[in-house]
Amino acid sequence: MLLRQIAHARTGDKGDISNISVIVHSMADFERVRREVTAQRVQECLRAVVRGNVERFELPQLGALNFVLYRALEGGVTRSLALDAHGKCLGSVLLSMELQD
């Protein structure tokens, strides 16, 4: 099962830092997402782009995890020539993560 089947994502940016919030569609799936979508797995999933640490913050009352990705935007919006300078596509890539059955 892909993460996108049970959750959606929102992204944001500040300088060279991107953040991705993963929000479950149903609270019944939150524990599974909490258990499987770790900072380490996110870093592995996005290793081609994220050159710094990944921090995870839990918001169980919202059924969400927020990931802060350091050194992820090639310098940031005003310094990068990357096609996705804001990192909006990173959420879509993360939602392609395969979850265990």
C-alpha positions as CSV (number, residue, x, y, z in Angstrom):
1,M,0.0,0.0,0.0
2,L,1.2,3.5,-0.8
3,L,1.1,6.2,1.8
4,R,-1.0,8.3,-0.5
5,Q,-3.9,5.8,-0.2
6,I,-4.4,6.7,3.5
7,A,-2.9,10.3,3.7
8,H,-2.3,13.5,2.0
9,A,0.5,16.0,2.3
10,R,1.0,19.8,2.5
11,T,4.4,21.4,2.0
12,G,6.0,24.7,3.0
13,D,9.5,26.3,2.8
14,K,11.7,28.9,4.5
15,G,15.1,29.4,3.0
16,D,16.8,26.1,2.4
17,I,14.4,24.3,4.8
18,S,11.3,22.5,3.5
19,N,8.6,21.0,5.7
20,I,6.1,18.3,4.8
21,S,3.0,17.6,6.8
22,V,1.5,14.1,6.3
23,I,-2.2,14.1,7.4
24,V,-4.2,10.9,7.5
25,H,-7.7,10.8,5.8
26,S,-9.0,8.7,8.8
27,M,-7.8,8.8,12.4
28,A,-8.0,5.0,12.3
29,D,-4.8,5.0,10.2
30,F,-2.8,7.4,12.3
31,E,-1.0,4.8,14.5
32,R,0.1,3.0,11.4
33,V,1.5,6.1,9.8
34,R,3.1,7.2,13.1
35,R,4.8,3.8,13.4
36,E,6.0,3.5,9.7
37,V,6.7,7.0,8.5
38,T,9.8,7.8,10.6
39,A,12.3,10.6,10.1
40,Q,14.8,8.0,8.9
41,R,12.4,6.6,6.3
42,V,11.6,10.1,5.1
43,Q,15.3,10.9,4.8
44,E,15.9,7.7,2.8
45,C,12.9,8.4,0.5
46,L,14.1,11.9,-0.3
47,R,17.9,11.3,-0.1
48,A,18.4,12.6,-3.7
49,V,17.3,16.0,-2.5
50,V,17.6,16.3,1.2
51,R,21.2,16.9,2.2
52,G,20.7,17.7,5.9
53,N,18.8,16.2,8.8
54,V,15.1,15.4,9.0
55,E,13.1,16.1,12.2
56,R,9.7,14.7,12.9
57,F,7.0,16.4,15.0
58,E,3.8,14.6,15.9
59,L,0.4,16.2,16.0
60,P,-1.9,13.3,17.1
61,Q,-4.9,15.5,17.7
62,L,-4.8,16.4,14.0
63,G,-3.8,13.0,12.8
64,A,-0.6,14.5,11.3
65,L,3.1,14.3,11.3
66,N,5.2,17.3,10.3
67,F,8.7,16.7,8.9
68,V,11.3,19.5,8.8
69,L,13.9,18.8,6.0
70,Y,17.2,20.8,6.3
71,R,19.3,21.6,3.3
72,A,16.5,20.5,1.0
73,L,16.0,23.3,-1.5
74,E,19.4,24.0,-3.0
75,G,19.7,27.3,-1.2
76,G,16.1,28.3,-1.2
77,V,13.7,30.1,-3.5
78,T,15.7,33.2,-4.1
79,R,19.0,31.3,-4.5
80,S,18.1,28.2,-6.5
81,L,17.5,27.6,-10.2
82,A,15.7,24.3,-9.4
83,L,12.4,23.8,-11.2
84,D,10.8,23.1,-7.8
85,A,12.4,25.8,-5.7
86,H,9.6,25.8,-3.1
87,G,9.8,22.0,-2.7
88,K,6.1,21.4,-3.5
89,C,6.8,18.1,-5.3
90,L,8.5,16.6,-2.3
91,G,5.1,15.9,-0.7
92,S,4.1,13.9,-3.8
93,V,7.3,11.9,-3.7
94,L,6.9,11.1,0.0
95,L,3.3,9.9,-0.6
96,S,4.8,7.3,-2.9
97,M,6.4,5.6,0.1
98,E,5.4,2.0,0.3
99,L,3.9,0.9,3.6
100,Q,4.0,-2.6,5.1
101,D,0.9,-4.8,4.8
